[in-house]
Amino acid sequence: MAKPYSMDLRERALARLEEGETSREVAAALKVAVSSVIKWAARKRRLGSAAPGKMGGHRPYLIDGEHRAFVLSEVERDANITLHELTAALSERGLIIHPASVGRFLHREGKSFKKNRSAG
């Protein structure tokens, strides 16, 4: 992942803008994209600082709370329920999600199922 530009560079760009240079002139002088200079100025106006925002992070799981309990109860009720059936049931409950996401959830919960030849 790329790193954000330094605050020193951002502050120099904003200082030049305040002195009357255009965004294109500032970008050319500092060897950055014009869009970067424009975004820094807009961020300064909007938030009071041109500091970079948070990068990366963790996206919370969609299947949690009541949906988690529902999926686990469905798996307990019918161990052979398919990912598509679970996805359809969640859709009826208002959670639109991809079957692969349901599969990843079940794997995290230790409910993954592997076929084997001895199972008949």
JONORNOR-V650778 format. One line per field, one symbol per residue. phi: phi as a letter, one per 30 degrees, with the letter a starting at -180 (. if undefined). burial: b if it has 16 or more other ideal C-beta (glycine too) atoms within 10 Angstrom, else e. A space follows every 10 residues. Layout:
phi=???
burial=???
This chain:
phi=.dcddddedd dddddddddj dddddddddc hbdedddddd ddddddciac edddcijccd ddcbhddddd dddddddbdc dcdddddddd dddjcdbded dddddddddi cdbcdbdddi
burial=eeeebeeebb eebbebbeee bebeebbeeb ebeeebbbeb bebbeeeeeb eeeeeeeeee eebeeebeeb beeebeeeee eeeeebbebb eeeebeeeee bbbebbeeee eeeeeeeeee
